[in-house]
């Protein structure tokens, strides 16, 4: 009894325990072996099948689409500048403001332009006055011609009488010559009157007087310059870069003062590799993914394919005929238009990824 207790306490397995353990192990291990026999063949067949199906799908679908992430959102941006020089006296907008076409953006001091308009109007009045004087002078030359003609006729009658008296011997040769000289003087006076009349009528144009037209043009220009002191929005859009526009700043003609973004006409400019644009034509469907809106796809289509690569329109085009030439894959800008309203605010310059579905 003591020996049996010592064997149990020592923990050594008995023959019966070993047999029981072997039976239990065989009962459990047999299903496991059976399971392993089925799993291995299934995996050996399933994995290659999945790889084959994936390869076939990729081969079939890869030729129908072309993608690029060298694309960004573009919008019409106008740099608004002053058309006359002068100090800015009022600024009506700030960055982010929505404006409509014709809204006043800022004002330039109009005082010098009002003075210029008044001077032009004074010159126009002077031109009208001068024209009236010329017409009056031209009308007066007609009376001078009539008087000179009547005086000539009197002198000719006096010469005829002197000639008749000289033939009869009742007058002297000197009196006859005096009468002849007076006729010649009267003829000269008549010729001068006719010349003055011709000059007076020539100074008056048959249509509008040139001096009046010139003065009227000066008035119109002065009035136009005055209206340009109010700088208005050329189109509907959003104001940008207006921080540099301050009251008191000198507006210089042709220098941009702020930018106006036409946010209703956004598109995407995608630069595809030259080998990808061979099958692209306007109208093909496309998909746009904008980094600013992850998880959203925007339906679109090709609007136009660029007429030249980007390097051709660069400020300094590549000179491939000079020096060593290395072939570089060119990119062609493709304009992608949204289908309808994107429904999200689009910002010029946002990064996008464009996928074009080519026609098979």
C-alpha positions in Angstrom: 0.0 0.0 0.0 2.8 2.4 0.8 4.5 1.5 -2.4 1.4 2.2 -4.5 0.9 5.5 -2.8 4.5 6.4 -3.5 4.1 5.6 -7.2 1.0 7.9 -7.5 2.8 10.7 -5.7 5.8 10.5 -7.9 3.6 11.2 -11.0 5.1 8.5 -13.2 2.6 7.1 -15.7 1.4 3.6 -15.4 0.9 1.1 -18.3 -2.8 1.6 -18.2 -2.4 5.4 -18.4 -0.1 5.2 -21.4 -2.6 2.9 -23.2 -5.4 5.3 -22.5 -3.5 8.2 -23.8 -2.6 6.5 -27.1 -6.2 5.6 -27.7 -7.3 9.2 -27.1 -4.6 10.6 -29.3 -5.6 8.3 -32.2 -9.2 9.3 -31.8 -8.4 13.0 -32.0 -5.6 12.9 -34.6 -7.5 11.0 -37.2 -10.0 13.9 -38.0 -7.1 16.3 -38.1 -5.2 14.3 -40.6 -8.3 13.9 -42.6 -8.9 17.7 -42.6 -5.3 18.4 -43.6 -5.7 16.0 -46.5 -8.5 18.1 -48.0 -7.1 21.6 -47.2 -3.8 21.2 -49.0 -5.2 20.2 -52.5 -7.9 22.9 -52.3 -5.4 25.6 -51.6 -3.1 24.3 -54.3 -5.9 24.5 -56.8 -7.6 27.7 -55.6 -4.6 30.0 -55.4 -3.4 29.5 -59.0 -7.0 29.8 -60.2 -7.4 33.1 -58.4 -4.1 34.3 -59.8 -5.1 33.2 -63.3 -8.5 34.9 -63.1 -6.9 38.1 -61.8 -4.4 38.1 -64.6 -7.1 37.6 -67.2 -9.2 40.4 -65.8 -6.2 42.7 -65.7 -5.3 41.8 -69.3 -8.8 42.4 -70.5 -9.5 45.6 -68.6 -6.1 47.3 -68.7 -6.3 48.1 -72.4 -9.6 49.9 -72.0 -8.6 52.7 -69.7 -5.7 55.2 -69.3 -5.0 57.0 -66.1 -2.7 59.8 -65.0 -2.2 61.8 -61.8 -0.5 64.6 -63.7 -3.7 66.6 -63.7 -5.1 69.6 -61.9 -8.3 71.7 -61.8 -8.2 74.8 -64.0 -10.4 77.8 -64.0 -10.7 81.1 -66.0 -8.6 83.6 -64.0 -8.6 87.3 -65.1 -6.1 89.8 -63.8 -8.1 93.0 -63.3 -6.1 96.2 -63.9 -6.8 99.8 -64.1 -7.2 101.5 -67.6 -6.3 104.9 -66.3 -3.6 106.1 -63.9 -4.4 107.6 -60.5 -4.6 107.0 -56.8 -7.2 104.5 -55.4 -9.7 106.2 -53.2 -12.1 103.3 -52.4 -11.9 99.5 -52.4 -15.3 97.6 -52.4 -14.2 94.0 -52.3 -11.9 91.6 -50.4 -10.7 88.0 -51.0 -13.5 85.4 -51.3 -16.2 87.9 -52.2 -18.6 86.8 -54.9 -19.2 89.5 -57.6 -21.4 89.8 -60.6 -20.5 91.3 -64.0 -20.6 95.1 -63.7 -20.1 95.3 -60.0 -17.7 98.1 -58.9 -14.4 96.6 -57.5 -12.5 99.8 -56.7 -12.5 103.5 -57.6 -9.7 105.9 -58.8 -9.7 109.6 -58.0 -11.9 111.1 -60.7 -11.1 114.8 -60.2 -8.3 115.2 -62.8 -10.5 113.4 -65.4 -13.5 115.7 -64.7 -11.2 118.7 -65.4 -10.0 117.1 -68.6 -13.6 116.5 -69.7 -14.5 120.2 -69.0 -11.5 121.3 -71.1 -12.6 119.0 -74.0 -16.1 120.4 -73.9 -14.7 124.0 -74.0 -12.6 123.1 -77.1 -15.8 121.6 -78.7 -17.7 124.8 -78.1 -14.8 126.8 -79.6 -14.8 124.6 -82.7 -18.6 125.2 -83.1 -18.0 129.0 -82.8 -15.2 128.9 -85.4 -17.3 127.0 -87.8 -20.1 129.5 -87.5 -17.7 132.4 -88.2 -16.4 130.6 -91.3 -19.9 130.1 -92.6 -20.8 133.7 -92.0 -17.6 134.8 -93.8 -18.4 132.5 -96.7 -21.9 134.0 -97.0 -20.4 137.5 -97.0 -18.1 136.9 -99.9 -21.1 136.6 -102.2 -22.0 140.3 -101.7 -18.3 141.2 -102.3 -18.4 139.5 -105.7 -21.7 141.2 -106.6 -20.3 144.7 -105.7 -17.0 144.1 -107.5 -19.0 142.9 -110.6 -21.2 146.1 -110.6 -18.1 148.3 -110.2 -16.5 146.6 -113.1 -19.5 147.2 -115.3 -19.5 150.9 -114.5 -15.8 151.2 -115.3 -16.3 149.5 -118.6 -19.2 151.9 -119.5 -16.9 154.8 -118.7 -14.2 153.4 -120.9 -16.6 153.0 -123.8 -17.6 156.7 -123.5 -14.0 157.8 -123.4 -13.3 155.7 -126.5 -16.2 157.4 -128.4 -15.1 160.9 -127.3 -11.5 160.1 -128.2 -12.6 159.0 -131.7 -14.4 162.3 -132.2 -11.6 164.4 -130.7 -13.6 165.6 -127.7 -11.2 164.1 -125.0 -7.6 163.5 -124.5 -5.6 160.4 -124.7 -4.7 160.6 -121.0 -8.3 160.5 -120.0 -8.9 157.4 -122.1 -5.9 155.7 -120.5 -7.2 156.6 -117.0 -10.5 155.0 -117.8 -8.8 151.9 -119.1 -6.7 151.6 -116.0 -9.8 151.8 -113.8 -11.4 149.0 -115.7 -8.3 146.8 -115.1 -8.4 147.7 -111.4 -12.1 146.7 -111.2 -11.3 143.4 -112.9 -8.6 142.7 -110.3 -11.0 143.5 -107.5 -13.6 141.1 -108.9 -11.0 138.3 -109.1 -9.9 138.9 -105.5 -13.5 138.7 -104.3 -14.0 135.4 -106.1 -10.7 134.0 -104.6 -11.8 135.0 -101.1 -15.2 133.4 -101.6 -13.5 130.2 -102.8 -11.2 130.1 -99.8 -14.1 130.7 -97.4 -16.2 127.9 -98.9 -13.2 125.5 -99.0 -12.7 126.1 -95.2 -16.2 124.6 -94.6 -16.4 120.8 -95.1 -19.5 119.5 -96.9 -20.2 117.1 -94.0 -19.1 117.4 -90.4 -16.5 120.0 -89.7 -13.1 118.4 -89.0 -12.4 120.7 -86.1 -15.8 119.8 -84.5 -15.2 116.1 -85.0 -11.7 116.3 -83.4 -13.1 118.2 -80.4 -16.0 115.8 -80.1 -13.5 112.9 -80.1 -11.6 114.6 -77.3 -14.8 115.0 -75.3 -15.7 111.3 -75.8 -12.2 110.2 -74.7 -12.3 112.4 -71.6 -15.8 111.0 -70.8 -14.5 107.5 -71.3 -11.5 108.1 -69.0 -13.8 109.5 -66.4 -16.0 106.4 -66.5 -12.9 104.1 -66.2 -12.2 105.6 -62.8 -14.8 103.1 -61.6 -13.2 99.7 -62.2 -15.9 97.1 -62.7 -15.9 93.3 -62.7 -15.6 92.0 -66.3 -17.4 88.7 -65.4 -19.0 86.8 -62.6 -16.6 85.1 -60.2 -14.7 85.2 -56.9 -12.2 87.8 -55.8 -8.6 86.7 -55.2 -5.2 88.4 -54.6 -6.9 91.6 -53.4 -4.6 92.1 -50.4 -2.2 94.2 -52.4 -5.1 96.6 -53.3 -5.2 99.4 -50.7 -6.7 102.9 -50.5 -4.0 105.4 -51.5 -2.1 103.0 -53.7 -1.3 104.3 -57.2 -3.1 102.5 -59.9 -1.0 102.1 -63.0 -2.5 101.3 -66.3 -2.0 97.7 -67.3 -0.7 96.5 -63.9 -2.9 93.8 -62.3 -4.5 95.0 -59.0 -6.5 91.8 -58.2 -7.6 88.5 -59.7 -11.1 87.4 -60.6 -11.7 83.6 -60.7 -14.6 82.4 -62.8 -15.6 79.4 -60.6 -18.5 78.3 -62.8 -16.4 77.1 -65.7 -13.9 74.7 -64.0 -12.3 71.9 -65.9 -9.3 69.6 -65.5 -6.1 69.7 -67.5 -4.6 66.2 -67.6 -1.2 65.7 -69.1 -1.1 62.2 -70.6 1.9 60.5 -72.1 2.2 60.7 -75.8 1.7 56.9 -76.2 -1.7 57.2 -74.4 -3.3 59.9 -76.5 -3.4 57.9 -79.8 -6.9 56.5 -79.0 -8.3 59.6 -77.3 -11.0 61.6 -79.1 -13.3 64.3 -77.8 -16.5 62.9 -76.2 -14.9 59.8 -74.6 -16.1 59.3 -71.0 -13.7 59.9 -68.1 -13.6 59.7 -64.3 -12.0 62.4 -62.1 -10.8 61.8 -58.6 -9.9 65.0 -56.6 -7.5 64.7 -53.7 -9.5 67.2 -51.8 -12.6 65.0 -51.9 -11.4 61.4 -51.2 -13.7 58.6 -52.0 -15.7 60.7 -54.6 -15.7 60.1 -58.3 -16.8 62.8 -60.7 -18.2 61.9 -64.1 -16.6 63.7 -67.0 -15.6 63.5 -70.7 -12.9 64.6 -73.0 -13.5 68.0 -74.3 -10.4 68.5 -76.5 -7.0 67.0 -77.1 -4.1 69.5 -77.1 -2.7 70.6 -80.5 0.9 70.3 -79.2 2.9 68.9 -76.4 3.7 70.9 -73.3 7.3 71.5 -74.4 6.2 73.1 -77.7 4.4 75.8 -75.8 7.1 76.4 -73.2 8.8 79.8 -72.9 12.1 78.2 -74.0 11.2 75.2 -76.3 13.6 72.3 -76.4 16.2 72.5 -79.2 16.6 68.9 -80.1 18.8 69.7 -83.1 21.6 71.1 -80.9 24.1 69.0 -78.9 23.4 65.5 -77.6 19.8 64.4 -77.9 18.0 62.3 -75.3 14.6 61.0 -76.0 12.1 62.1 -73.3 8.5 61.0 -73.2 6.4 64.0 -74.0 3.1 64.8 -72.5 0.0 66.2 -74.2 -2.5 68.4 -72.4 -6.0 67.0 -72.6 -9.0 69.1 -71.4 -11.5 67.1 -69.3 -14.9 68.7 -68.8 -17.2 67.8 -65.9 -20.6 66.3 -66.7 -23.0 68.7 -65.2 -22.5 70.5 -61.9 -19.8 68.7 -59.7 -21.7 69.7 -56.6 -18.5 70.6 -54.7 -16.6 73.9 -54.6 -13.6 73.6 -57.0 -10.4 75.5 -56.4 -8.0 76.2 -59.2 -4.8 74.0 -58.9 -6.3 71.1 -57.0 -4.5 67.8 -57.6 -6.6 65.2 -59.4 -6.4 61.7 -61.0 -8.1 61.3 -64.4 -9.1 58.0 -65.9 -10.2 57.9 -69.5 -12.3 55.0 -70.9 -11.0 54.4 -74.4 -13.3 53.2 -77.1 -12.7 49.5 -77.9 
